[in-house]
């Protein structure tokens, strides 16, 4: 869920995304070419709480998930993905029914992570009404410097990797008509990855509280509120 810019032509190697600079000419990119992550890498390096030793399991897991996010956000064909086993891949979020690789690619990372079974009137972010493009534009607007991600702890190694993570950014742009607060927005979560012998992911499970992400973004003054502070996100109270 990191913001980034799209570069034209070849891209210099990215030290956190192992496949970014080694792509086949046949790879189809959503925006015409591979992205660059300079801004969000800077945010990550300035705000991370852990700096893992090179080659450690923690670094491998962290970089693998960053690489997967890059592929999900920027590649248009599942067969071009190198981080997952396309035929077997399933994504489970907060105990909901699993999404296939194709479903996850169609929805995009934000909509996949923010799908909800709440009643319609309580959905302050309705993933069913968002497209891949509109969801990414909403969060790019909210986090102009990007939305960084780090591994906090790895509990078990392959073939089933369990880990804790942190995701953060600064509310410095509007979100769904709400003014930015300037606050640090962050949430913590847990995940597991079931991987094959080549460390390609077959199943991913993620557990986190969406209110930690959405609550602050909806707490800024809304354009329809006549300069009064909005009520914000009801499930953050």
N, C-alpha and C positions, 0 to 999 in steps of 0.2 A: 504494500500500500504506500509505496514511496513515490513522491513526485519526481519528475525528471524532464529533461529536454531531449528532443530528437535531433540527432546529428546527421549530416549528409556524408555519404561516402564511408570510408573506413573509420573505425573508432579505436582510439588507443586503449590498451588493456585496462580493465577495471579490476582493482585488487580484491573486490568483494564479490564479483559476479564472474565466475570462472569461464563462462561460455560467451560472454558478450563480444569478445574480440576475436573469436575463432568460429565464425559462422559460415555455413555453406552459402554459395552465391544463390542457391535455390530457395533459401529461407524467405518467407513472405512476412514482411513487417507491416504492422497496422498503420504506421505513419510514414511509410516509404523508406525507412532506414532504421538502424539500431539507435537506441537512446544513449544519452550521456547522463551520468549521475553526479556530476561535480557538486551541485548545490546540496543535495541530500547527504552525500558523503561527508561534506564539511559539517553539516548539522550533526551527523552521527558521531564524527570524531570529537566534536566539541561537547557533546552531551552524553556520551556513553558512560555507563558506570563500571563496565568491565572491558579490559583489553586482553584478549586471550592469546596465549603463546601460538606462534605459527605452527601449523600442523596438528594442533590439539583437536580433540573431538569437538570441543565447544566451537572452535573456529570453523571446522568443517561443516557442522550443522548450521551455524549462522550464515555462512556463505552459500550453502546449498539452498537455504530458504530464500535468501536474497536473489539468487539466480532463478529460482522458480517464480518468484514474484515478477521479475523482469520478463520472463517468458510469457506469463499469463497476461501481463499488461501490454505487451508489444508484438507478440507473434499471433498470427491469425489461423494457423493450422496446428492441430495437436501433434501431427506427425513430425513437426519441427522441434518439438520439446525434447530436451536432453536430460531433464531433471526427474521425470516421472516415467512410469510404465503406462503408456497411453491406454492400452486395452484393459488394464486392471484398476486404474486409478479411481479412487473415491475420496471425496472431501466431506467430513462430518463436522458440523459446527454446533456447539452447545447441545449436543444430543439429538439434533434433528436428523431426518432421513438423509442418507448420503447423496452427494451430487457426483455424477460421472465427470470425467475429464471434459467431454464436450459441453456438458451443462455448465460447468465452472467457467470454461472459456467463453461461452455465450453471455453469461451473466457478468463476468468480471469480478475481481477480488472484493470490491466494496459491496456489491449486491449479494455475492455469495456469503460474505461474513455478516451482513446486516439483514438477511431474510428473517422474518419474524412471524410467529403465530399469534401475536397480539391482535385484539379486535381492531378493525379499521380505524376507529376514532382515536385509538391510542398510538397509532403508527406515526410518529413524528418524522421518521424516515421510512418511506414506503418503497422497498426494493422492487415490488411488483410494478410500480409505476415508472421506475428508472430504467434507462438503457445503459449499456456498457459505457457509452460516451458521456451521457449526462451525469452518471455517478462519478466518473473520473474527473470531469470538469468541476463538479461541486466541491470535491476535496482538494483539487489543485488550487481552486480559488481560496479555500479556507486556509490552506497551508502553503503560502508562496515559497517558503524555503524547503518544503518537503516534509515528509512524515517518516521519521527514522525508526529503525527496528534493530533490536539487539537480543541476543541470547543472554539470560541471566544465570542459568544453571542447566546442566545436562545431568539427568539422573541415571539413565541407562544407555548403553551403546547398542549398535545394530544386533539383530535384525529389527527390534522394536525400540526406537529411540524416544525417550521421554524427556521433556525439557520445559523450562519456564522462560517466558519472554517479556519484553517491555517494548511498547510502541509509543512514540511521542513526536510532538511538533508544537508550533506556536500559532495560536489563533490570530493571524495577522491579515486576514482577508474575509470578505463576507461569505456566509453560508446560508443558502436558502432564504435570502432576504434578511438575515440577522447580521448585525454589524459585528465586526471582530472585537474580541475582548482584550487581545494582547496576551492572554494567559497561556501558560504551559498546559497543553492538553496531553494526557498520557493515560495509558491503561496497561495492566499486567494480565497475563494469561498463561495457560498451560497447554501443551500440545504433545501429541505422539506421532511418530512417523514409522510406518511399517515399510521396510525397504527390502529390495532383492539383493542378490550377491554382487550386483554392480552399483549398489547404493541408490538405485532409482526407486522413487516413492511409489508404493502400491496403494497405500491408504494413509490419509492424514486426518487427525482429529484435533480440533481446536476448541478450547473452553475459555470464555472471557465474558465480562459484563459490558454490553453495548452502551449502557448509560454513562460509563466512564469516558467513552468517546463522544457521544452525541450530546450529553448534558451541557457541557460548557459551550459547545458550538451554537446551541439554541438559547443560551442565556443572554446573549447580546440584544440590544434594542432592535426590534423588528421594524421594517419599513412601514408597516400598517399600524404601528402602536402609538403614533403621534408623540414620538420622543419619550414614551414611557418604557420602562424596562419590561421585557416580555416575561411571561411566566416560566419560560424555559421548558425543560424536558420533564414530564410528570414522573417517569420512572427513575429520575435521579434524586428524588426527594426521599 
